[in-house]
Amino acid sequence: MLGATGQIGRAAVRALSGDGWEVTAASLGGGRDDAWDGGVRTVALDREEEGALSAALGDGCDVLVDTVAFGPGHAAQLTGLSGRAGSAVVISSGAVYEDDRGRSFDTQGEPDGFPGYPVPIPESQTTVAPGDETYGTRKIALERELLAAGDALPVTLLRAGAIHGEHCRSPRELYFVKRLLDGRRRRVLAYGGESRFHPVHVSNLAELIRLAALAPAPRVLNAGDPQAPTVAEIGAAVDDVLGLETETVLVAGAPPEGGIGGTPWSGAHPVVYDMAAAGRELGYRPVTGYAQSLPRTVEWLAGRLDGRDWRQAFPKMVRTYGETLFDYAAEDAWLERHDRTT
C-alpha cells in the first residue's frame, strides 16, 4: 500500500487487513494508524528515490494499492513492476472528465467554463487530453499508461469524487463546521444552494479497493457515495449533527462580489457519477451514506480546530481555497446590503 498514512490509505489498510490480507503499509514516515491491526507491517518509503519502490517490493506482492499516483512517471514505476505485482488498484479522479463543449474542472474559472456533464456521468464520458499541465491531465495520462499494460499488470483505476471523512487535508465540510463553531447563524449559498459535487466517503473508497483487489482486471470505475446531496442539504446535515439552526440566504446564480456564497462544492451544473458499473463488476455496495458518516467527520474537525487557527490546522485548505474562505466581514457587509434591498 503506497500512501498508507494518508486519508485514503488509512481506511484502505483497515479494510484489506480486516479481509485477511497481509498488508505492508508504506509511507514517507513509515508510521501507523492506531486503528490498524497489529499484523500490519509498516515501512518508510520515498517513491521518488531511484529504485526505492522496487527494493521495498522485495520478492513481489499479489496486489499493489497506490493512493498517491499522479502522472505518467508514477505509471512507469508501476508498469515496471509487471511480473512482480499480480495486479494493482490505483486512485484516479473524476477531474479527468470533459463535457461535450470541451469544458472540465480545468476551465471552471473561465466565463461559462463550468462543465455541463450528463447526470449521472458514466465511465465512457469523454476525458481531457493527457499532459503535464494540470491535475486532471496528469491523472488521465496515468490512466492511459496503466491501462496500456493490459493483462501484464491488471489495474483497476478508481475515479474518486469529492473525498470526505477523517484525516482529510482539505476537508470541504470545514466550510460549514467552522462557521457554526464560530457562532455564525446565517449563511449565503450561491446557485440557489442546488450545487451537487458527488462525494465519496473514505470507507466507501476503501470498500471499492477491497473488492477490486479480489477481482483483478484492467478497468476504470467511478467511486462515489450512494447519494450526491446538494450543498444546501450538506449544510443542513451539518446543522443537525451539531444540533444548531442556520438561516440560509440563497443567491440565484454565481457567487456575488468577493465569492460570497461560494463553497467547496459550488458549481453552475451538477457533478454526479454513475456507480452502476462498480455494482456490476465488483458487486459494490456502499458501506455508509453521507449523512450517516458525517458525525465522525464533524467530531474530528472540531477536535482539529480546538484551540487552533484553521490555517494552521489545515494549511492545504488555505492553498486550495484561499484566505478569504472565512471572510466574515465581507459576508456581513453583503448581508447588510441584501437585507436593505429585500
HUFENCOR-V419143 format. One record per pair of residues at least 12 apart in sequence whose ideal C-beta (glycine too) atoms are under 10 Angstrom apart, sorted by sequence separation. I is the first residue (numbers start at 1). J is the second residue. D is the distance in whole Angstrom. If there is no record, write none. Layout:
# HUFENCOR-V419143
I&J&D / I&J&D
This chain:
# HUFENCOR-V419143
1&13&6 / 13&25&5 / 30&42&5 / 44&56&9 / 45&57&10 / 66&78&7 / 78&90&7 / 93&105&9 / 101&113&10 / 103&115&4 / 127&139&9 / 128&140&6 / 129&141&9 / 130&142&8 / 143&155&9 / 175&187&9 / 236&248&8 / 249&261&8 / 254&266&9 / 301&313&9 / 311&323&7 / 12&25&9 / 23&36&8 / 29&42&9 / 30&43&6 / 31&44&8 / 43&56&6 / 53&66&10 / 102&115&9 / 103&116&7 / 104&117&9 / 127&140&5 / 128&141&10 / 130&143&8 / 142&155&10 / 144&157&10 / 208&221&7 / 235&248&7 / 248&261&10 / 254&267&10 / 301&314&9 / 23&37&8 / 30&44&3 / 64&78&7 / 101&115&8 / 103&117&9 / 130&144&6 / 143&157&5 / 208&222&9 / 209&223&9 / 254&268&7 / 311&325&9 / 1&16&7 / 10&25&9 / 25&40&5 / 26&41&9 / 27&42&8 / 29&44&6 / 30&45&7 / 43&58&10 / 75&90&8 / 99&114&9 / 100&115&9 / 101&116&7 / 130&145&8 / 142&157&8 / 208&223&5 / 253&268&8 / 310&325&8 / 311&326&9 / 1&17&10 / 9&25&7 / 23&39&8 / 24&40&8 / 25&41&7 / 26&42&8 / 27&43&8 / 28&44&7 / 29&45&10 / 74&90&9 / 99&115&4 / 100&116&8 / 127&143&8 / 143&159&8 / 207&223&10 / 208&224&10 / 232&248&6 / 310&326&7 / 9&26&9 / 10&27&10 / 22&39&7 / 23&40&5 / 24&41&5 / 25&42&5 / 26&43&5 / 27&44&7 / 28&45&7 / 64&81&7 / 98&115&7 / 99&116&5 / 100&117&9 / 127&144&9 / 140&157&10 / 231&248&10 / 9&27&7 / 17&35&10 / 18&36&10 / 21&39&10 / 22&40&9 / 23&41&7 / 24&42&8 / 25&43&7 / 26&44&8 / 27&45&7 / 28&46&6 / 97&115&7 / 99&117&5 / 100&118&9 / 139&157&9 / 205&223&5 / 232&250&8 / 4&23&8 / 13&32&9 / 14&33&8 / 17&36&6 / 18&37&7 / 21&40&10 / 22&41&8 / 23&42&9 / 24&43&6 / 26&45&4 / 27&46&10 / 28&47&9 / 47&66&9 / 66&85&10 / 69&88&9 / 98&117&9 / 99&118&8 / 140&159&10 / 204&223&7 / 205&224&9 / 1&21&10 / 4&24&8 / 5&25&7 / 13&33&7 / 17&37&5 / 25&45&10 / 26&46&10 / 28&48&10 / 61&81&9 / 64&84&9 / 97&117&6 / 139&159&8 / 204&224&8 / 205&225&10 / 4&25&3 / 5&26&9 / 6&27&7 / 14&35&6 / 16&37&10 / 17&38&10 / 24&45&9 / 26&47&8 / 47&68&8 / 53&74&9 / 60&81&8 / 64&85&4 / 69&90&5 / 70&91&10 / 97&118&10 / 107&128&10 / 139&160&10 / 204&225&6 / 1&23&6 / 2&24&10 / 3&25&9 / 4&26&6 / 5&27&4 / 6&28&10 / 10&32&9 / 11&33&9 / 13&35&9 / 14&36&6 / 17&39&7 / 47&69&9 / 63&85&7 / 64&86&8 / 65&87&10 / 66&88&6 / 67&89&9 / 68&90&10 / 69&91&7 / 70&92&10 / 99&121&9 / 104&126&9 / 106&128&7 / 200&222&9 / 203&225&10 / 204&226&8 / 1&24&7 / 2&25&9 / 3&26&8 / 4&27&5 / 5&28&8 / 10&33&5 / 13&36&6 / 14&37&8 / 17&40&5 / 54&77&8 / 60&83&8 / 61&84&7 / 62&85&8 / 63&86&6 / 64&87&8 / 65&88&7 / 66&89&7 / 67&90&8 / 68&91&8 / 69&92&8 / 70&93&10 / 94&117&9 / 104&127&8 / 105&128&9 / 200&223&5 / 201&224&9 / 1&25&5 / 2&26&5 / 3&27&6 / 4&28&10 / 5&29&7 / 9&33&9 / 10&34&10 / 11&35&9 / 13&37&9 / 16&40&9 / 53&77&6 / 57&81&6 / 60&84&4 / 61&85&6 / 62&86&5 / 63&87&5 / 64&88&5 / 65&89&5 / 66&90&5 / 67&91&5 / 97&121&6 / 102&126&9 / 104&128&5 / 198&222&8 / 200&224&5 / 201&225&6 / 1&26&6 / 2&27&8 / 3&28&9 / 4&29&10 / 5&30&8 / 10&35&7 / 48&73&9 / 52&77&10 / 53&78&9 / 59&84&8 / 60&85&6 / 61&86&7 / 62&87&7 / 63&88&7 / 64&89&8 / 65&90&8 / 66&91&7 / 97&122&10 / 100&125&9 / 103&128&10 / 104&129&10 / 172&197&8 / 198&223&9 / 199&224&7 / 200&225&5 / 201&226&10 / 1&27&9 / 4&30&9 / 5&31&5 / 10&36&8 / 14&40&9 / 26&52&9 / 47&73&10 / 48&74&9 / 54&80&7 / 58&84&9 / 60&86&8 / 61&87&9 / 63&89&7 / 64&90&8 / 65&91&9 / 97&123&9 / 99&125&8 / 100&126&7 / 102&128&9 / 173&199&9 / 198&224&5 / 199&225&5 / 4&31&8 / 5&32&7 / 13&40&6 / 26&53&8 / 47&74&7 / 53&80&9 / 54&81&7 / 57&84&6 / 61&88&10 / 94&121&7 / 98&125&8 / 99&126&8 / 102&129&10 / 106&133&8 / 172&199&8 / 198&225&7 / 4&32&8 / 5&33&7 / 53&81&7 / 57&85&7 / 97&125&5 / 98&126&5 / 106&134&5 / 199&227&8 / 200&228&10 / 235&263&8 / 4&33&8 / 13&42&9 / 48&77&9 / 96&125&9 / 97&126&7 / 98&127&6 / 105&134&8 / 106&135&8 / 198&227&9 / 199&228&7 / 234&263&8 / 26&56&6 / 47&77&7 / 54&84&8 / 96&126&10 / 97&127&6 / 98&128&5 / 104&134&9 / 105&135&8 / 106&136&6 / 198&228&4 / 199&229&8 / 231&261&10 / 234&264&10 / 235&265&10 / 5&36&10 / 26&57&9 / 47&78&10 / 94&125&10 / 96&127&5 / 97&128&8 / 98&129&8 / 105&136&6 / 106&137&7 / 196&227&10 / 197&228&8 / 198&229&9 / 231&262&10 / 232&263&10 / 234&265&7 / 4&36&9 / 24&56&8 / 95&127&10 / 96&128&6 / 104&136&6 / 127&159&9 / 196&228&5 / 197&229&10 / 231&263&5 / 24&57&9 / 95&128&8 / 104&137&9 / 196&229&7 / 197&230&10 / 231&264&9 / 232&265&10 / 24&58&9 / 96&130&9 / 123&157&9 / 125&159&10 / 162&196&10 / 165&199&9 / 168&202&8 / 196&230&5 / 197&231&8 / 231&265&5 / 162&197&5 / 164&199&5 / 165&200&9 / 166&201&10 / 167&202&8 / 195&230&7 / 196&231&7 / 199&234&8 / 230&265&8 / 231&266&6 / 4&40&8 / 104&140&10 / 123&159&7 / 161&197&7 / 162&198&7 / 163&199&7 / 164&200&7 / 165&201&5 / 166&202&7 / 194&230&5 / 195&231&5 / 229&265&9 / 231&267&9 / 5&42&9 / 24&61&7 / 161&198&4 / 162&199&5 / 163&200&6 / 164&201&6 / 165&202&4 / 166&203&10 / 193&230&6 / 194&231&7 / 195&232&9 / 196&233&9 / 197&234&9 / 228&265&10 / 4&42&7 / 23&61&10 / 26&64&10 / 98&136&8 / 121&159&9 / 160&198&10 / 161&199&6 / 162&200&7 / 163&201&8 / 164&202&7 / 165&203&7 / 192&230&9 / 193&231&6 / 194&232&7 / 196&234&9 / 1&40&9 / 4&43&9 / 22&61&9 / 26&65&10 / 95&134&8 / 96&135&9 / 97&136&8 / 160&199&10 / 161&200&4 / 162&201&10 / 163&202&6 / 165&204&9 / 191&230&9 / 192&231&9 / 193&232&3 / 194&233&9 / 195&234&10 / 21&61&10 / 22&62&9 / 23&63&10 / 24&64&10 / 25&65&10 / 26&66&10 / 27&67&10 / 28&68&10 / 95&135&6 / 96&136&5 / 121&161&10 / 160&200&5 / 161&201&10 / 164&204&10 / 165&205&9 / 191&231&8 / 192&232&8 / 193&233&8 / 230&270&9 / 1&42&10 / 4&45&9 / 21&62&8 / 27&68&9 / 95&136&4 / 96&137&8 / 159&200&10 / 163&204&10 / 164&205&10 / 165&206&10 / 189&230&9 / 190&231&9 / 191&232&10 / 193&234&9 / 1&43&10 / 3&45&10 / 21&63&8 / 23&65&9 / 26&68&10 / 93&135&7 / 94&136&9 / 95&137&9 / 96&138&9 / 98&140&9 / 158&200&9 / 160&202&10 / 163&205&7 / 189&231&6 / 193&235&8 / 228&270&7 / 2&45&7 / 93&136&7 / 95&138&10 / 96&139&5 / 97&140&9 / 161&204&10 / 189&232&6 / 193&236&9 / 228&271&8 / 3&47&9 / 21&65&10 / 92&136&10 / 95&139&6 / 96&140&4 / 160&204&10 / 161&205&9 / 228&272&5 / 2&47&6 / 93&138&10 / 94&139&9 / 95&140&9 / 96&141&10 / 160&205&6 / 187&232&10 / 189&234&10 / 227&272&10 / 228&273&8 / 93&139&5 / 96&142&9 / 189&235&7 / 16&63&8 / 92&139&5 / 93&140&9 / 96&143&7 / 158&205&7 / 224&271&10 / 228&275&10 / 91&139&9 / 92&140&8 / 96&144&10 / 160&208&9 / 187&235&6 / 224&272&8 / 225&273&9 / 16&65&7 / 90&139&10 / 93&142&10 / 224&273&4 / 226&275&8 / 92&142&7 / 93&143&10 / 158&208&6 / 222&272&10 / 223&273&7 / 224&274&8 / 225&275&9 / 241&291&9 / 2&53&8 / 91&142&10 / 92&143&6 / 158&209&7 / 222&273&4 / 224&275&5 / 240&291&8 / 13&65&9 / 90&142&7 / 156&208&8 / 187&239&10 / 221&273&10 / 222&274&6 / 223&275&8 / 12&65&6 / 90&143&8 / 156&209&8 / 221&274&10 / 222&275&6 / 237&290&7 / 238&291&10 / 241&294&5 / 242&295&9 / 264&317&9 / 2&56&9 / 13&67&10 / 92&146&9 / 158&212&7 / 185&239&10 / 221&275&8 / 222&276&9 / 224&278&8 / 237&291&5 / 240&294&8 / 241&295&5 / 12&67&7 / 156&211&9 / 157&212&9 / 176&231&9 / 180&235&9 / 193&248&6 / 222&277&7 / 223&278&7 / 236&291&9 / 237&292&10 / 240&295&9 / 241&296&10 / 9&65&8 / 11&67&10 / 90&146&6 / 156&212&4 / 175&231&9 / 179&235&9 / 193&249&9 / 194&250&9 / 221&277&6 / 222&278&6 / 234&290&7 / 238&294&7 / 241&297&9 / 242&298&7 / 264&320&8 / 8&65&9 / 9&66&10 / 10&67&10 / 155&212&9 / 156&213&8 / 193&250&5 / 220&277&9 / 221&278&5 / 233&290&8 / 234&291&9 / 237&294&6 / 238&295&10 / 241&298&5 / 242&299&10 / 264&321&6 / 9&67&5 / 72&130&8 / 88&146&7 / 154&212&10 / 176&234&7 / 180&238&7 / 192&250&5 / 193&251&9 / 194&252&10 / 219&277&8 / 221&279&10 / 233&291&9 / 237&295&10 / 240&298&10 / 241&299&8 / 263&321&9 / 8&67&4 / 9&68&8 / 71&130&9 / 72&131&9 / 73&132&9 / 156&215&8 / 172&231&9 / 175&234&9 / 176&235&5 / 179&238&9 / 180&239&7 / 185&244&7 / 187&246&6 / 189&248&6 / 191&250&9 / 192&251&7 / 219&278&10 / 221&280&10 / 226&285&9 / 227&286&9 / 238&297&9 / 262&321&9 / 1&61&10 / 7&67&8 / 8&68&9 / 71&131&9 / 72&132&8 / 156&216&7 / 163&223&9 / 175&235&8 / 176&236&9 / 184&244&10 / 185&245&7 / 186&246&7 / 187&247&8 / 188&248&8 / 189&249&7 / 190&250&8 / 191&251&7 / 192&252&6 / 221&281&7 / 226&286&5 / 229&289&9 / 234&294&9 / 238&298&6 / 242&302&8 / 4&65&9 / 6&67&6 / 71&132&7 / 88&149&9 / 96&157&9 / 154&215&9 / 155&216&8 / 156&217&7 / 157&218&9 / 158&219&10 / 159&220&6 / 161&222&7 / 164&225&8 / 173&234&8 / 176&237&9 / 177&238&6 / 180&241&9 / 181&242&8 / 183&244&10 / 185&246&6 / 186&247&5 / 187&248&6 / 188&249&5 / 189&250&6 / 190&251&5 / 191&252&8 / 192&253&8 / 221&282&7 / 223&284&9 / 225&286&6 / 226&287&10 / 229&290&6 / 237&298&9 / 241&302&10 / 264&325&8 / 1&63&9 / 2&64&7 / 3&65&8 / 6&68&7 / 97&159&8 / 154&216&4 / 155&217&9 / 156&218&8 / 157&219&7 / 158&220&8 / 159&221&7 / 160&222&8 / 161&223&6 / 162&224&9 / 172&234&8 / 173&235&10 / 176&238&4 / 180&242&5 / 184&246&8 / 185&247&6 / 186&248&8 / 187&249&7 / 188&250&8 / 189&251&7 / 190&252&8 / 191&253&7 / 219&281&6 / 224&286&8 / 226&288&9 / 227&289&6 / 228&290&8 / 229&291&8 / 259&321&9 / 262&324&10 / 263&325&9 / 1&64&8 / 2&65&7 / 3&66&7 / 4&67&8 / 75&138&10 / 92&155&10 / 96&159&6 / 153&216&9 / 154&217&5 / 155&218&6 / 156&219&5 / 157&220&5 / 158&221&6 / 159&222&5 / 160&223&4 / 161&224&5 / 162&225&9 / 175&238&9 / 176&239&8 / 180&243&10 / 181&244&9 / 186&249&6 / 187&250&10 / 188&251&6 / 190&253&7 / 191&254&7 / 219&282&9 / 221&284&8 / 225&288&8 / 226&289&5 / 227&290&5 / 238&301&10 / 259&322&8 / 262&325&9 / 1&65&5 / 2&66&5 / 3&67&4 / 4&68&9 / 71&135&9 / 74&138&9 / 78&142&9 / 87&151&10 / 92&156&10 / 93&157&10 / 94&158&10 / 95&159&8 / 154&218&5 / 155&219&8 / 156&220&8 / 157&221&7 / 158&222&8 / 159&223&6 / 160&224&8 / 161&225&7 / 173&237&9 / 174&238&10 / 177&241&9 / 180&244&5 / 190&254&6 / 191&255&8 / 217&281&8 / 225&289&6 / 226&290&8 / 227&291&8 / 260&324&10 / 1&66&8 / 2&67&6 / 3&68&4 / 70&135&8 / 73&138&9 / 88&153&6 / 89&154&10 / 90&155&6 / 92&157&5 / 93&158&9 / 94&159&5 / 95&160&9 / 151&216&9 / 153&218&8 / 154&219&8 / 155&220&9 / 156&221&7 / 158&223&4 / 159&224&9 / 173&238&6 / 176&241&10 / 177&242&8 / 179&244&10 / 180&245&10 / 190&255&4 / 217&282&10 / 225&290&5 / 227&292&10 / 259&324&7 / 1&67&7 / 2&68&6 / 3&69&9 / 71&137&9 / 72&138&8 / 75&141&7 / 76&142&10 / 79&145&7 / 87&153&7 / 88&154&7 / 89&155&7 / 90&156&7 / 91&157&8 / 92&158&6 / 93&159&6 / 94&160&7 / 95&161&10 / 151&217&9 / 152&218&10 / 157&223&10 / 162&228&9 / 176&242&9 / 180&246&7 / 189&255&9 / 190&256&8 / 197&263&9 / 199&265&8 / 212&278&9 / 215&281&7 / 225&291&10 / 226&292&10 / 258&324&7 / 259&325&9 / 2&69&7 / 71&138&4 / 74&141&10 / 75&142&5 / 78&145&8 / 79&146&7 / 82&149&6 / 86&153&8 / 87&154&4 / 88&155&5 / 89&156&5 / 90&157&5 / 91&158&6 / 92&159&5 / 93&160&6 / 94&161&5 / 151&218&7 / 161&228&8 / 179&246&8 / 188&255&8 / 195&262&9 / 197&264&8 / 198&265&10 / 208&275&10 / 211&278&8 / 215&282&6 / 225&292&10 / 260&327&8 / 70&138&6 / 71&139&8 / 72&140&10 / 73&141&9 / 74&142&6 / 75&143&8 / 78&146&6 / 81&149&10 / 82&150&10 / 85&153&6 / 86&154&8 / 87&155&7 / 88&156&7 / 89&157&8 / 90&158&7 / 91&159&9 / 92&160&7 / 93&161&9 / 94&162&8 / 150&218&6 / 173&241&10 / 188&256&8 / 193&261&9 / 195&263&7 / 197&265&4 / 214&282&8 / 215&283&8 / 225&293&8 / 259&327&8 / 69&138&10 / 70&139&7 / 71&140&10 / 72&141&5 / 73&142&9 / 75&144&8 / 76&145&7 / 79&148&8 / 80&149&10 / 82&151&10 / 83&152&7 / 84&153&9 / 85&154&10 / 87&156&8 / 88&157&9 / 89&158&7 / 91&160&6 / 149&218&7 / 190&259&9 / 192&261&10 / 195&264&10 / 196&265&7 / 197&266&8 / 212&281&9 / 213&282&10 / 214&283&9 / 258&327&7 / 69&139&9 / 71&141&6 / 72&142&6 / 75&145&3 / 76&146&10 / 79&149&5 / 82&152&4 / 83&153&8 / 85&155&10 / 93&163&9 / 148&218&9 / 164&234&10 / 176&246&8 / 190&260&8 / 191&261&8 / 193&263&9 / 195&265&5 / 196&266&10 / 197&267&6 / 208&278&6 / 211&281&9 / 212&282&6 / 260&330&6 / 261&331&9 / 70&141&9 / 71&142&6 / 72&143&10 / 74&145&9 / 75&146&5 / 78&149&8 / 82&153&4 / 147&218&5 / 189&260&10 / 190&261&4 / 191&262&9 / 195&266&5 / 196&267&8 / 204&275&10 / 207&278&10 / 211&282&4 / 259&330&9 / 260&331&6 / 2&74&9 / 70&142&7 / 72&144&8 / 73&145&9 / 74&146&9 / 75&147&9 / 81&153&7 / 82&154&10 / 91&163&9 / 146&218&8 / 147&219&8 / 188&260&5 / 189&261&5 / 190&262&5 / 191&263&9 / 194&266&10 / 195&267&5 / 198&270&8 / 210&282&9 / 211&283&7 / 212&284&9 / 258&330&5 / 16&89&10 / 69&142&6 / 72&145&5 / 75&148&9 / 79&152&8 / 80&153&9 / 147&220&7 / 188&261&4 / 189&262&9 / 190&263&8 / 193&266&9 / 194&267&10 / 195&268&8 / 196&269&9 / 197&270&8 / 198&271&6 / 200&273&8 / 211&284&6 / 257&330&8 / 258&331&8 / 260&333&9 / 261&334&8 / 69&143&10 / 71&145&9 / 72&146&9 / 75&149&9 / 79&153&6 / 146&220&10 / 187&261&8 / 188&262&9 / 189&263&7 / 191&265&10 / 195&269&8 / 196&270&4 / 197&271&5 / 198&272&5 / 199&273&10 / 204&278&10 / 208&282&7 / 210&284&10 / 211&285&9 / 260&334&5 / 2&77&9 / 78&153&7 / 188&263&9 / 191&266&6 / 195&270&7 / 196&271&6 / 197&272&9 / 198&273&5 / 200&275&9 / 207&282&9 / 258&333&9 / 260&335&8 / 2&78&9 / 66&142&9 / 69&145&10 / 79&155&9 / 187&263&9 / 189&265&10 / 190&266&5 / 191&267&7 / 194&270&8 / 195&271&9 / 196&272&6 / 198&274&10 / 208&284&6 / 257&333&10 / 258&334&7 / 12&89&8 / 69&146&8 / 78&155&7 / 114&191&10 / 119&196&9 / 121&198&8 / 143&220&7 / 189&266&8 / 190&267&9 / 191&268&6 / 198&275&9 / 207&284&7 / 210&287&10 / 257&334&7 / 120&198&8 / 190&268&9 / 191&269&9 / 207&285&8 / 208&286&9 / 256&334&6 / 260&338&9 / 12&91&9 / 119&198&10 / 191&270&10 / 207&286&7 / 208&287&10 / 255&334&10 / 66&146&9 / 75&155&9 / 204&284&8 / 207&287&5 / 257&337&10 / 114&195&10 / 204&285&9 / 206&287&8 / 207&288&9 / 256&337&9 / 9&91&10 / 204&286&5 / 249&331&10 / 256&338&9 / 8&91&6 / 203&286&9 / 204&287&6 / 251&334&9 / 203&287&5 / 204&288&6 / 6&91&10 / 201&286&8 / 203&288&5 / 204&289&9 / 249&334&9 / 2&88&10 / 69&155&10 / 200&286&9 / 201&287&8 / 202&288&10 / 204&290&10 / 249&335&7 / 175&262&10 / 176&263&8 / 201&288&5 / 251&338&9 / 1&89&10 / 2&90&9 / 3&91&8 / 69&157&9 / 175&263&5 / 176&264&10 / 201&289&8 / 247&335&10 / 2&91&10 / 64&153&9 / 66&155&9 / 175&264&6 / 201&290&7 / 204&293&8 / 249&338&7 / 174&264&8 / 175&265&8 / 199&289&10 / 200&290&9 / 203&293&7 / 249&339&9 / 63&154&10 / 64&155&9 / 65&156&10 / 67&158&10 / 172&263&7 / 173&264&9 / 175&266&10 / 199&290&6 / 201&292&9 / 202&293&9 / 172&264&4 / 173&265&10 / 198&290&10 / 201&293&5 / 63&156&10 / 67&160&10 / 127&220&9 / 171&264&9 / 172&265&6 / 201&294&9 / 203&296&10 / 249&342&9 / 170&264&8 / 199&293&9 / 201&296&10 / 202&297&10 / 123&219&8 / 124&220&9 / 201&297&8 / 123&220&5 / 125&222&10 / 123&221&6 / 123&222&6 / 122&222&8 / 121&222&7 / 120&222&8 / 162&264&8 / 94&197&9 / 121&224&10 / 162&265&7 / 94&198&7 / 120&224&9 / 94&200&9 / 120&228&8 / 119&228&9 / 162&271&8 / 161&271&8 / 161&272&9 / 161&273&6 / 160&273&9 / 91&205&8 / 159&273&7 / 161&275&10 / 91&208&10 / 177&294&10 / 181&298&10 / 91&209&8 / 180&298&9 / 89&208&8 / 90&209&10 / 89&209&5 / 158&278&9 / 177&297&8 / 181&301&9 / 89&210&9 / 173&294&7 / 177&298&6 / 181&302&6 / 89&211&9 / 90&212&9 / 156&278&10 / 176&298&9 / 177&299&10 / 180&302&9 / 89&212&5 / 165&288&9 / 174&297&10 / 177&300&10 / 178&301&8 / 182&305&9 / 88&212&9 / 89&213&6 / 96&220&9 / 173&297&6 / 174&298&10 / 177&301&5 / 178&302&9 / 181&305&6 / 87&212&8 / 88&213&9 / 97&222&10 / 156&281&9 / 172&297&10 / 173&298&7 / 176&301&10 / 177&302&7 / 181&306&9 / 87&213&7 / 156&282&8 / 164&290&8 / 171&297&7 / 86&213&10 / 87&214&10 / 89&216&8 / 166&293&9 / 171&298&10 / 173&300&9 / 174&301&6 / 177&304&10 / 178&305&7 / 87&215&9 / 88&216&8 / 92&220&7 / 94&222&7 / 165&293&6 / 173&301&6 / 177&305&8 / 182&310&10 / 87&216&3 / 92&221&9 / 94&223&8 / 164&293&7 / 165&294&9 / 168&297&8 / 171&300&8 / 181&310&10 / 86&216&7 / 87&217&8 / 88&218&10 / 92&222&10 / 93&223&9 / 94&224&8 / 164&294&8 / 166&296&6 / 167&297&10 / 171&301&6 / 174&304&9 / 35&166&10 / 87&218&9 / 92&223&9 / 165&296&8 / 166&297&6 / 174&305&8 / 91&223&8 / 165&297&6 / 168&300&9 / 178&310&6 / 164&297&6 / 166&299&9 / 167&300&8 / 168&301&9 / 171&304&9 / 177&310&10 / 33&167&9 / 166&300&4 / 165&300&8 / 166&301&9 / 178&313&10 / 168&304&10 / 174&310&7 / 178&314&10 / 166&303&10 / 167&304&10 / 67&205&9 / 166&304&9 / 174&313&9 / 178&317&10 / 114&254&9 / 174&314&6 / 65&206&10 / 67&209&8 / 171&313&10 / 175&317&9 / 184&326&9 / 111&254&10 / 171&314&7 / 174&317&6 / 188&331&6 / 65&209&6 / 170&314&7 / 182&326&8 / 184&328&7 / 187&331&8 / 65&210&10 / 169&314&7 / 170&315&9 / 171&316&9 / 172&317&9 / 183&328&10 / 186&331&8 / 63&209&9 / 168&314&8 / 169&315&8 / 170&316&5 / 171&317&7 / 175&321&8 / 182&328&8 / 186&332&9 / 188&334&7 / 65&212&9 / 169&316&4 / 170&317&5 / 174&321&9 / 178&325&9 / 179&326&7 / 184&331&8 / 188&335&7 / 65&213&7 / 125&273&10 / 168&316&9 / 169&317&8 / 170&318&9 / 172&320&10 / 178&326&6 / 184&332&10 / 187&335&10 / 63&212&8 / 64&213&10 / 121&270&9 / 125&274&9 / 168&317&9 / 170&319&8 / 172&321&9 / 179&328&8 / 186&335&6 / 8&158&9 / 63&213&4 / 119&269&9 / 120&270&9 / 121&271&7 / 123&273&9 / 124&274&9 / 169&319&10 / 170&320&5 / 175&325&7 / 188&338&8 / 62&213&8 / 63&214&9 / 116&267&10 / 119&270&5 / 120&271&9 / 121&272&7 / 122&273&9 / 123&274&7 / 169&320&9 / 170&321&8 / 174&325&8 / 175&326&8 / 8&160&8 / 114&266&9 / 115&267&8 / 116&268&8 / 117&269&7 / 118&270&10 / 119&271&9 / 120&272&4 / 121&273&5 / 122&274&5 / 174&326&9 / 179&331&9 / 186&338&10 / 63&216&7 / 114&267&5 / 115&268&9 / 116&269&5 / 117&270&8 / 119&272&5 / 120&273&6 / 121&274&6 / 123&276&9 / 124&277&9 / 186&339&10 / 11&165&7 / 62&216&9 / 114&268&4 / 115&269&7 / 116&270&9 / 117&271&6 / 118&272&9 / 119&273&10 / 120&274&4 / 122&276&8 / 123&277&6 / 8&163&7 / 10&165&9 / 11&166&8 / 113&268&9 / 114&269&6 / 116&271&10 / 117&272&8 / 119&274&9 / 120&275&8 / 122&277&7 / 123&278&9 / 7&163&7 / 10&166&8 / 11&167&8 / 112&268&8 / 115&271&8 / 117&273&9 / 118&274&9 / 120&276&8 / 7&164&9 / 8&165&9 / 10&167&6 / 114&271&9 / 7&165&7 / 9&167&9 / 108&266&10 / 7&166&7 / 8&167&9 / 108&267&7 / 7&167&4 / 8&168&10 / 108&268&8 / 6&167&7 / 7&168&5 / 108&269&10 / 5&167&9 / 6&168&9 / 7&169&7 / 105&267&9 / 6&169&8 / 7&170&10 / 7&171&9 / 103&269&9 / 105&271&9 / 99&269&8 / 97&271&8 / 95&271&10 / 97&273&9 / 94&271&7 / 94&272&10 / 94&273&6 / 15&202&10 / 14&202&10 / 15&203&8 / 18&206&10 / 19&207&10 / 14&203&9 / 21&210&8 / 11&201&9 / 12&202&8 / 15&205&9 / 16&206&8 / 11&202&4 / 12&203&10 / 15&206&4 / 19&210&6 / 8&200&10 / 10&202&7 / 11&203&6 / 14&206&7 / 15&207&6 / 18&210&8 / 19&211&9 / 21&213&7 / 9&202&9 / 11&204&9 / 12&205&7 / 13&206&8 / 15&208&9 / 16&209&7 / 21&214&10 / 8&202&6 / 11&205&7 / 12&206&4 / 15&209&7 / 16&210&6 / 19&213&8 / 7&202&6 / 11&206&4 / 12&207&9 / 15&210&4 / 19&214&8 / 6&202&10 / 10&206&9 / 11&207&9 / 12&208&9 / 13&209&10 / 14&210&10 / 15&211&9 / 8&205&6 / 9&206&9 / 12&209&5 / 16&213&7 / 7&205&9 / 8&206&7 / 11&209&9 / 12&210&8 / 15&213&9 / 16&214&10 / 11&210&10 / 9&209&10 / 8&209&8 / 12&213&9 / 1&209&9 / 8&223&10 / 15&287&9
